[in-house]
Amino acid sequence: MSAVYINSVACISVQDTLNENFFDTTLKPENSVQILKAIEPNYKEFIPPAMSRRMSKTVKMSSVASTKALQEAGIEKPDSIIVGTGMGCSQDSEKFLKNVLENNEEFLTPTFFIQSTHNTVSGQIALGLQCHGYNFTYVNSSSSLEFSMLDAKLQILDREADNVLVGSTDEQTERTMELYKLNNSIKKEENFPVDYLNSTTEGVIWGEGSSFFVLGKEKTETSYAQLKDIKIVNSLELSEIQQFIEDFLIKNNLKNEEIDAVILGFSGDSESDVYYKNASELFQNSSLLYYKHLSGEFNTASGFSTFMACQILKNQIIPQVMKINDVKKESVRRVLLYNHLGGIDHSLVLLEKA
């Protein structure tokens, strides 16, 4: 089977990840606020102001991240564009619904409704690039990016595309965050500061961000990793998680100790983090890492972990702030990523050094 390479990465997150030298700076964990805001670039450098004013935050973040990813890969126009999102353009959705209420369902302008669809992001990127190829959006909660990457991988292996732009993006909205606080999805202030690895309370710190990758059939000078395999399942019992992972490793002819680093999605939610604790027991000889104290939890937070995994494989450096245990490896060849959201939509992604 032919390899699929991740040839470029770009990420806008609550860390300064768009900075080319960010990996040399200190990543700042956050455990004392309920909601984390993304560090946004100066959009004027990338998007004409007249266009920027009509774009929601997630469209603007994605436009910049996709531009940076394509520039690094040296590609002007990809063969396909695939985007994963959990909430889509929720800012415009809220604006439209607010207009419906305030205007008693009369004299409504269609702009916010038109721009509120989940595929607005991939559509806007395609319009900007004049790309008429395959264009698709996956809306599969926390596995949206994984489905997008799986689609891209199959396209490349089936020789339907040579280079595919794959992205994940989610934004915050005021009303949605209020509702998340009401149903205890977001951690209560009295439960701060958060111990991500040993939390005894429910809820998470919510984040946002946009991550884009160029997947290709050829290894290049900019290649970060090989995308070896992906596995996704909607629901699992806690007792099934270890078998789920072991079956995945067997399929890829790997033993547990051959995984150099495992990136787990500890979110500080005591009810769902038990899956990660159970999974970590399989990898006593691997470097165990976590990341949501750096990115916050959101539907496509795995975009941040994939971005970090690519940086670790290329630079052969694991940031101290991500480490759970003290296991050290001479080199990092294989990284396994495990993620879910609230115990639903479990995904495994296996990356290997390019």
Buried (B, 14 or more C-beta within 10 A) or exposed (E): EEBBBBBBBBBBBBBBBBEEEBBEEEBEBBBEBBBBEBBEBEBEEBBEEEBBEEBBBBBBBBBBBBBBBBEBBEBEBBBBBBBBBBBBBBBBBBBBBEBBEEEEEEEBEEEBBEBBBBBBBBBBBBEBBEBEBBBBBBBBBBBBBBBBBBBBBEBBBEEEBBBBBBBBBBBBBEEBBEEBBEEEBBBEEEBBEBBBBEBEBBBBBBBBBBBBBBBBBEEBEBBBBBBBBBBBBEEBEEEBBEEBBBEBBEEBEBEBEBBBBBBBBBBBBBEBBEBBBBBBEBBEBBBBBBBBBBBBBBBBBBBBBBBBBBBBBBEEEBBEBBBBBEBEBEEBBBBBBBBBBBBBBBBBBBBBBB
